Every structure is written in C-alpha cells, then in structure tokens.
C-alpha cells in the first residue's frame, strides 16, 4: 500500500509540472489502485479494497492544501478554501474513482477465486 502512495505522489508531481491537475493524475490513480490488490498477500486484500476512496481524498486534499491553483473546477470560486477545493476535486474526479475502485475490486475477486 505504501508503494501505491509513493507512486501516486510521483505521478502527481509530474502532472503538476504544468500547474494543473489533469489526465496523468487520473491514470496514475487508476494504475496505483489496480496494481495494489495484485501485489499484496491474500490476507491484506481488505486494505486494498478500502484504499481507493481514501487514497483519492487524501491525495486531492494535499493538492488543495499545497497547490490550490492546480485544482480547476467549473463554477468553483477562486477564493474557495481547502475543504471546498477538496470536495469539488473529488466530485470532479468521480469517474476516476469509480473506474479505479471497480477495477481494484475485480482484482480482489480474481485473487480470492484463484487463491489456493
């Protein structure tokens, strides 16, 4: 799980080079949460099933806290606070969360079915 956090942090840093959160963040998030259930022991699968929403919210909260101008959401006032930016960013990345979580759960099912 720590590796998923580190990899998402690295991808986020690369994506923020242009000063705006974009597709690279979404792709990195999906890849991080999909590979986590495939790389842990079967006894740790519960953690990887709960991880996607927590990882997304914490990542976006950190971005809203340290790089608030990187979160660009239509209708969001420029003077919005950290909490408002975090909520808006989570809503804006809702499809990313759903895709990542569904794929992570599918990976968990595969691991459980194929476990000896």
MODELLER restraints for C-alpha pairs under 7 A, 6 or more apart:
rsr = mdl.restraints
at = mdl.atoms
rsr.add(forms.Gaussian(group=physical.xy_distance, feature=features.Distance(at['CA:1:A'], at['CA:36:A']), mean=6.36, stdev=0.5))
rsr.add(forms.Gaussian(group=physical.xy_distance, feature=features.Distance(at['CA:4:A'], at['CA:32:A']), mean=5.03, stdev=0.5))
rsr.add(forms.Gaussian(group=physical.xy_distance, feature=features.Distance(at['CA:4:A'], at['CA:33:A']), mean=6.88, stdev=0.5))
rsr.add(forms.Gaussian(group=physical.xy_distance, feature=features.Distance(at['CA:4:A'], at['CA:36:A']), mean=6.56, stdev=0.5))
rsr.add(forms.Gaussian(group=physical.xy_distance, feature=features.Distance(at['CA:7:A'], at['CA:32:A']), mean=6.87, stdev=0.5))
rsr.add(forms.Gaussian(group=physical.xy_distance, feature=features.Distance(at['CA:8:A'], at['CA:28:A']), mean=5.88, stdev=0.5))
rsr.add(forms.Gaussian(group=physical.xy_distance, feature=features.Distance(at['CA:8:A'], at['CA:29:A']), mean=6.03, stdev=0.5))
rsr.add(forms.Gaussian(group=physical.xy_distance, feature=features.Distance(at['CA:8:A'], at['CA:32:A']), mean=6.53, stdev=0.5))
rsr.add(forms.Gaussian(group=physical.xy_distance, feature=features.Distance(at['CA:11:A'], at['CA:24:A']), mean=6.95, stdev=0.5))
rsr.add(forms.Gaussian(group=physical.xy_distance, feature=features.Distance(at['CA:11:A'], at['CA:25:A']), mean=6.22, stdev=0.5))
rsr.add(forms.Gaussian(group=physical.xy_distance, feature=features.Distance(at['CA:11:A'], at['CA:28:A']), mean=5.93, stdev=0.5))
rsr.add(forms.Gaussian(group=physical.xy_distance, feature=features.Distance(at['CA:12:A'], at['CA:25:A']), mean=5.46, stdev=0.5))
rsr.add(forms.Gaussian(group=physical.xy_distance, feature=features.Distance(at['CA:15:A'], at['CA:21:A']), mean=6.12, stdev=0.5))
rsr.add(forms.Gaussian(group=physical.xy_distance, feature=features.Distance(at['CA:15:A'], at['CA:22:A']), mean=6.64, stdev=0.5))
rsr.add(forms.Gaussian(group=physical.xy_distance, feature=features.Distance(at['CA:15:A'], at['CA:24:A']), mean=5.76, stdev=0.5))
rsr.add(forms.Gaussian(group=physical.xy_distance, feature=features.Distance(at['CA:15:A'], at['CA:25:A']), mean=6.14, stdev=0.5))
rsr.add(forms.Gaussian(group=physical.xy_distance, feature=features.Distance(at['CA:19:A'], at['CA:70:A']), mean=5.38, stdev=0.5))
rsr.add(forms.Gaussian(group=physical.xy_distance, feature=features.Distance(at['CA:20:A'], at['CA:70:A']), mean=4.03, stdev=0.5))
rsr.add(forms.Gaussian(group=physical.xy_distance, feature=features.Distance(at['CA:20:A'], at['CA:71:A']), mean=6.40, stdev=0.5))
rsr.add(forms.Gaussian(group=physical.xy_distance, feature=features.Distance(at['CA:21:A'], at['CA:70:A']), mean=5.39, stdev=0.5))
rsr.add(forms.Gaussian(group=physical.xy_distance, feature=features.Distance(at['CA:21:A'], at['CA:71:A']), mean=6.01, stdev=0.5))
rsr.add(forms.Gaussian(group=physical.xy_distance, feature=features.Distance(at['CA:26:A'], at['CA:96:A']), mean=5.95, stdev=0.5))
rsr.add(forms.Gaussian(group=physical.xy_distance, feature=features.Distance(at['CA:30:A'], at['CA:96:A']), mean=6.95, stdev=0.5))
rsr.add(forms.Gaussian(group=physical.xy_distance, feature=features.Distance(at['CA:30:A'], at['CA:100:A']), mean=4.54, stdev=0.5))
rsr.add(forms.Gaussian(group=physical.xy_distance, feature=features.Distance(at['CA:33:A'], at['CA:52:A']), mean=5.96, stdev=0.5))
rsr.add(forms.Gaussian(group=physical.xy_distance, feature=features.Distance(at['CA:33:A'], at['CA:100:A']), mean=6.13, stdev=0.5))
rsr.add(forms.Gaussian(group=physical.xy_distance, feature=features.Distance(at['CA:33:A'], at['CA:104:A']), mean=5.84, stdev=0.5))
rsr.add(forms.Gaussian(group=physical.xy_distance, feature=features.Distance(at['CA:34:A'], at['CA:100:A']), mean=6.53, stdev=0.5))
rsr.add(forms.Gaussian(group=physical.xy_distance, feature=features.Distance(at['CA:34:A'], at['CA:103:A']), mean=5.91, stdev=0.5))
rsr.add(forms.Gaussian(group=physical.xy_distance, feature=features.Distance(at['CA:34:A'], at['CA:104:A']), mean=4.63, stdev=0.5))
rsr.add(forms.Gaussian(group=physical.xy_distance, feature=features.Distance(at['CA:34:A'], at['CA:107:A']), mean=6.84, stdev=0.5))
rsr.add(forms.Gaussian(group=physical.xy_distance, feature=features.Distance(at['CA:36:A'], at['CA:48:A']), mean=6.18, stdev=0.5))
rsr.add(forms.Gaussian(group=physical.xy_distance, feature=features.Distance(at['CA:37:A'], at['CA:45:A']), mean=5.99, stdev=0.5))
rsr.add(forms.Gaussian(group=physical.xy_distance, feature=features.Distance(at['CA:37:A'], at['CA:48:A']), mean=5.59, stdev=0.5))
rsr.add(forms.Gaussian(group=physical.xy_distance, feature=features.Distance(at['CA:37:A'], at['CA:104:A']), mean=6.47, stdev=0.5))
rsr.add(forms.Gaussian(group=physical.xy_distance, feature=features.Distance(at['CA:37:A'], at['CA:107:A']), mean=6.00, stdev=0.5))
rsr.add(forms.Gaussian(group=physical.xy_distance, feature=features.Distance(at['CA:37:A'], at['CA:108:A']), mean=5.74, stdev=0.5))
rsr.add(forms.Gaussian(group=physical.xy_distance, feature=features.Distance(at['CA:38:A'], at['CA:107:A']), mean=6.41, stdev=0.5))
rsr.add(forms.Gaussian(group=physical.xy_distance, feature=features.Distance(at['CA:45:A'], at['CA:108:A']), mean=6.46, stdev=0.5))
rsr.add(forms.Gaussian(group=physical.xy_distance, feature=features.Distance(at['CA:49:A'], at['CA:104:A']), mean=6.65, stdev=0.5))
rsr.add(forms.Gaussian(group=physical.xy_distance, feature=features.Distance(at['CA:49:A'], at['CA:105:A']), mean=6.15, stdev=0.5))
rsr.add(forms.Gaussian(group=physical.xy_distance, feature=features.Distance(at['CA:52:A'], at['CA:97:A']), mean=6.95, stdev=0.5))
rsr.add(forms.Gaussian(group=physical.xy_distance, feature=features.Distance(at['CA:52:A'], at['CA:100:A']), mean=6.94, stdev=0.5))
rsr.add(forms.Gaussian(group=physical.xy_distance, feature=features.Distance(at['CA:52:A'], at['CA:101:A']), mean=5.77, stdev=0.5))
rsr.add(forms.Gaussian(group=physical.xy_distance, feature=features.Distance(at['CA:53:A'], at['CA:97:A']), mean=6.72, stdev=0.5))
rsr.add(forms.Gaussian(group=physical.xy_distance, feature=features.Distance(at['CA:57:A'], at['CA:90:A']), mean=6.52, stdev=0.5))
rsr.add(forms.Gaussian(group=physical.xy_distance, feature=features.Distance(at['CA:60:A'], at['CA:86:A']), mean=5.75, stdev=0.5))
rsr.add(forms.Gaussian(group=physical.xy_distance, feature=features.Distance(at['CA:60:A'], at['CA:89:A']), mean=6.65, stdev=0.5))
rsr.add(forms.Gaussian(group=physical.xy_distance, feature=features.Distance(at['CA:61:A'], at['CA:86:A']), mean=5.12, stdev=0.5))
rsr.add(forms.Gaussian(group=physical.xy_distance, feature=features.Distance(at['CA:64:A'], at['CA:71:A']), mean=6.80, stdev=0.5))
rsr.add(forms.Gaussian(group=physical.xy_distance, feature=features.Distance(at['CA:64:A'], at['CA:82:A']), mean=5.35, stdev=0.5))
rsr.add(forms.Gaussian(group=physical.xy_distance, feature=features.Distance(at['CA:64:A'], at['CA:85:A']), mean=5.88, stdev=0.5))
rsr.add(forms.Gaussian(group=physical.xy_distance, feature=features.Distance(at['CA:64:A'], at['CA:86:A']), mean=5.85, stdev=0.5))
rsr.add(forms.Gaussian(group=physical.xy_distance, feature=features.Distance(at['CA:65:A'], at['CA:82:A']), mean=5.62, stdev=0.5))
rsr.add(forms.Gaussian(group=physical.xy_distance, feature=features.Distance(at['CA:71:A'], at['CA:85:A']), mean=6.93, stdev=0.5))
rsr.add(forms.Gaussian(group=physical.xy_distance, feature=features.Distance(at['CA:71:A'], at['CA:89:A']), mean=6.60, stdev=0.5))
rsr.add(forms.Gaussian(group=physical.xy_distance, feature=features.Distance(at['CA:73:A'], at['CA:88:A']), mean=6.80, stdev=0.5))
rsr.add(forms.Gaussian(group=physical.xy_distance, feature=features.Distance(at['CA:73:A'], at['CA:89:A']), mean=7.00, stdev=0.5))
